[in-house]
Amino acid sequence: MIRTDIVKLTVIEAVAFRQKLMAGGAGVTVLRYDTAQPGIASISKTSGQAIPAANTPADKYPPEVFNEAIRLTFGMPYKKRGNVKLTKETVEEVAPEPAEEVTEEEVVIDSREYQKLVDYYTDKNGKLSYELLNKDLIKFAHASKTVRGMLDEGESVKKIRTYIVCSKFRSVIGNRKLTEAQVLKMAELLDEVSPKSVFKTLDAELRKMSAGKKK
């Protein structure tokens, strides 16, 4: 069922809704049926045209998609209700499932929360910065007593990285109820934008820290 604040597009098989941006102003979110990554754009206050987010793939979300989304959602309220889940034929709003009942394929993330993450790690040139992201996570790793304890206990780099990413992303987004699956799904979307692993630098630092503990 399509709710009144969500519209179906014709340019591509997708739906769209308006959202209020954290930095102020209006934006639109477009969700395709064939990919988990949302297309997010702010709306220029002067031209009324879409300004796609730094990591929105142009091949999946070309300008005409956002133009239609802006036109069809004009005058509609900002979407404030639950998450949106797409199937082949329907659009429905769903409440998050308990972490233990959610499979990898069923993980639902809130595009507005994902945008908070992107905005936080966007550099002064308006680009999503993996260097900025890794520096922040490495800083957290060195300051965390929990990380030091995990290193002392010989935990794997993967397990330590998961703890760091989940802790930091929940803090940045401002939602400590996000499940591990939801946080990792966001990390996966960030990774799809990068030609290399987004956490490569963090992993290297954790291996270095781990080696130092063994001496």
C-alpha positions, 0 to 999 in steps of 0.5 A: 500500500502506498501512503499519502506521503510516498509517490511512485515514479514513472521514469524508473521503478522506484518511489520517492518522498520528501524529507527535512534535512538536518542542515535545514531545507528540503530534500527528496529520497528515492528508493529503487526496487532493484537496489538497497542504496537510496538516492538522496538529494537536497532541493536548491532554494534558488533554482528548485533543482535537485542537488544529489548527495555526494555518494548518490550514484548518477547511473542509478539516480539520474537528474530526471529521476529527482526532477520527477520526484520533486514535481510529484512530491511538491506540497506533500508533507515530510515523511515522518513515519516508519521505515519503507520496505519495497517488494516487487509489487508493493510499498509498505511502511514497516516497524524494525524487526528484533535483531535476532529475527532480521536476516541480511536480506530483510535489513531495513535502514532509514534513509534519513539516518543514513544521510546523517552518516554521509553528512557527518563524513563529508569534507569541505569540498562536499565529498564523502571522505573515507580518510575523514571516516577512518581518522575518526574511527581510529581516534575512537579506537585509541580512546576506547577502554573497551577496544583496549580490553578486546585487544588484550583478550586477542579478539579478531580485527573484524570483531573489534572493527564491528564494535568500533563502527557500531558504537561510533555510527550509533553516536553520529546518527543519534540512535543507540537502538540501531541493530548491528545488522542495520549499522553494518548495512549502512557500512556496506552502502558506504563501501559500495561507493568506494573502489576499495574497502572503506575500512582498509586504513582502520583495519591496518591500524587495528592490526598494528595495535594488536601486534603491539599488544603481543610484544 
